Amino acid sequence: MRMKRFVAVTILCFTAMVPVCSQAKLIKNFDQLMFGLRTGSEVRAVIFYARCKLVVDSIETKAPDAVGGMSFNTFEYYAQNSIRNPKAFVTTSQMTLIAHPRQGHVYSYTKIKIFEDNDVEINTKYLIPTTHQVVMDETFYGKVSSGDDGNAVCLYER
């Protein structure tokens, strides 16, 4: 009886620890982001678009009250001046087929660039699947959030 109780308590303790071990940690700046990526952590961006500056066709526009997320499954880092870039940055992108309410089925291509000064540029395009014609092209500008600052881009690692 004691052995069954011991096993049950042990299983319960390990089960209770799983959520603690798997909780995501906020990445507060570019250096922490690069450390996480270089050490193999899973990194995810959560973007609060309403907190960004939105530019469409060179005109600043009100950003939608929307939230999006994207994982850094693949990424590339470019040191300062490595490709004639004045600031170091890391970039990732992904393309997903979505059903858009007005455009129908389109590819949604999103690229995130995070710069060494914590500036963030997010470019989103919708492309027609058969022709790859771009039917929407938006660029959002924001900053990495350090927690309570109201910045648009929250980064997490696990």
C-alpha positions as CSV (number, residue, x, y, z in Angstrom):
1,M,0.0,0.0,0.0
2,R,2.8,2.4,0.9
3,M,4.6,1.6,-2.4
4,K,1.4,2.5,-4.4
5,R,1.0,5.7,-2.5
6,F,4.7,6.6,-3.1
7,V,4.3,5.9,-6.8
8,A,1.1,8.0,-7.0
9,V,2.7,10.9,-5.2
10,T,5.8,10.7,-7.3
11,I,3.7,10.7,-10.6
12,L,1.6,13.6,-9.2
13,C,4.8,15.7,-8.4
14,F,6.3,15.1,-11.9
15,T,2.9,15.9,-13.5
16,A,2.7,19.2,-11.6
17,M,6.2,20.2,-12.6
18,V,5.6,19.8,-16.4
19,P,3.7,23.1,-16.8
20,V,6.4,24.9,-14.9
21,C,9.2,23.5,-17.0
22,S,7.5,24.2,-20.3
23,Q,6.4,27.8,-19.6
24,A,7.8,30.3,-22.1
25,K,10.3,32.9,-21.0
26,L,10.0,36.5,-22.2
27,I,13.0,37.6,-24.4
28,K,13.5,41.3,-23.7
29,N,16.1,42.4,-26.3
30,F,18.1,41.4,-29.4
31,D,21.0,40.0,-27.4
32,Q,18.7,37.6,-25.5
33,L,17.0,36.7,-28.8
34,M,20.4,35.8,-30.4
35,F,21.5,33.8,-27.4
36,G,18.2,31.8,-27.5
37,L,18.5,31.1,-31.2
38,R,22.2,30.2,-31.0
39,T,21.6,27.8,-28.1
40,G,18.7,26.0,-29.9
41,S,15.8,27.4,-28.0
42,E,12.3,27.5,-29.6
43,V,11.5,31.1,-30.2
44,R,8.1,32.6,-31.0
45,A,7.0,36.1,-31.8
46,V,3.6,37.4,-30.8
47,I,2.8,40.6,-32.6
48,F,0.2,43.2,-31.5
49,Y,-0.4,44.9,-34.8
50,A,-2.4,47.9,-33.4
51,R,0.8,49.0,-31.6
52,C,2.8,49.1,-34.9
53,K,3.1,51.8,-37.5
54,L,1.6,50.5,-40.7
55,V,2.8,51.6,-44.1
56,V,0.9,50.6,-47.3
57,D,2.0,52.0,-50.7
58,S,4.3,54.5,-48.9
59,I,1.4,55.9,-46.9
60,E,1.1,55.5,-43.1
61,T,-2.3,53.9,-42.3
62,K,-4.0,52.9,-39.1
63,A,-3.0,49.4,-38.1
64,P,-5.7,46.8,-37.5
65,D,-6.5,45.7,-34.0
66,A,-5.1,42.2,-34.6
67,V,-2.7,39.8,-33.0
68,G,-0.5,37.3,-34.8
69,G,2.2,34.8,-33.9
70,M,5.1,33.2,-35.7
71,S,7.8,30.7,-34.8
72,F,11.4,31.1,-35.7
73,N,11.7,27.6,-37.2
74,T,14.3,28.8,-39.6
75,F,16.3,32.1,-39.4
76,E,19.3,33.9,-40.7
77,Y,21.5,36.4,-38.8
78,Y,23.5,39.1,-40.5
79,A,26.2,40.9,-38.6
80,Q,26.6,44.7,-39.1
81,N,28.0,45.5,-42.6
82,S,28.0,41.8,-43.6
83,I,25.7,42.6,-46.6
84,R,26.0,46.4,-46.6
85,N,23.5,46.5,-43.7
86,P,24.2,49.3,-41.2
87,K,22.6,47.3,-38.3
88,A,22.9,43.7,-37.5
89,F,19.6,41.8,-37.8
90,V,18.0,38.4,-37.6
91,T,15.2,37.4,-40.0
92,T,12.7,34.7,-40.4
93,S,9.7,34.1,-42.8
94,Q,6.9,31.7,-43.5
95,M,4.2,31.3,-46.1
96,T,0.8,29.8,-45.3
97,L,-2.3,29.1,-47.4
98,I,-5.2,30.9,-45.9
99,A,-8.9,31.6,-46.7
100,H,-9.2,35.4,-46.8
101,P,-12.8,36.8,-46.5
102,R,-12.3,39.2,-49.5
103,Q,-9.4,37.6,-51.5
104,G,-10.4,34.0,-51.3
105,H,-7.6,31.5,-50.9
106,V,-4.2,33.2,-50.9
107,Y,-0.7,32.6,-49.7
108,S,0.1,34.7,-46.7
109,Y,3.8,35.5,-46.7
110,T,5.2,37.1,-43.6
111,K,8.8,38.1,-43.0
112,I,10.1,39.5,-39.7
113,K,13.4,41.4,-39.3
114,I,14.6,42.2,-35.8
115,F,17.5,44.6,-35.6
116,E,20.2,45.0,-33.0
117,D,18.6,48.2,-31.6
118,N,15.3,46.2,-31.0
119,D,13.5,47.8,-34.0
120,V,11.3,45.3,-35.8
121,E,10.0,45.3,-39.4
122,I,7.2,43.0,-40.5
123,N,6.3,42.6,-44.1
124,T,3.2,40.7,-45.1
125,K,2.0,39.9,-48.6
126,Y,-1.0,38.0,-50.0
127,L,-0.3,36.2,-53.2
128,I,-2.6,34.4,-55.6
129,P,-1.7,30.7,-55.4
130,T,-1.8,30.1,-59.2
131,T,0.1,33.2,-60.4
132,H,1.9,34.4,-57.3
133,Q,0.5,37.9,-58.1
134,V,0.8,40.1,-55.0
135,V,-2.7,41.4,-54.1
136,M,-1.7,43.0,-50.7
137,D,1.6,44.3,-49.4
138,E,1.9,45.8,-45.9
139,T,4.9,46.7,-43.8
140,F,4.6,47.1,-40.0
141,Y,7.2,48.8,-37.8
142,G,7.5,48.2,-34.1
143,K,9.9,47.4,-31.3
144,V,10.7,44.4,-29.2
145,S,8.8,44.5,-25.9
146,S,10.7,44.2,-22.6
147,G,7.5,43.5,-20.7
148,D,5.4,46.5,-19.5
149,D,6.4,49.0,-22.2
150,G,3.5,48.5,-24.6
151,N,5.8,47.7,-27.5
152,A,4.3,45.6,-30.3
153,V,6.5,42.5,-30.5
154,C,6.8,40.1,-27.7
155,L,9.4,37.3,-28.0
156,Y,9.3,34.1,-26.1
157,E,11.7,31.2,-25.8
158,R,11.2,27.7,-24.5
